[in-house]
Amino acid sequence: MSIPSINFYTAAGIYSIIGYINRFDRKNKLASYAGLVSSELK
């Protein structure tokens, strides 16, 4: 599976920031961690 315009280096950068993605039990927590929402979710 691939995402258009996401190459190896972009994916490596995202992985280095996010880390192990399964530590987020909801997508909203991932979005909050990445700074994509205006407030921090608990």
Buried (B, 14 or more C-beta within 10 A) or exposed (E): EEEEEEEEEEEEEEEEEEEEEEEBEEEEBBEBBEEEEEEEEE
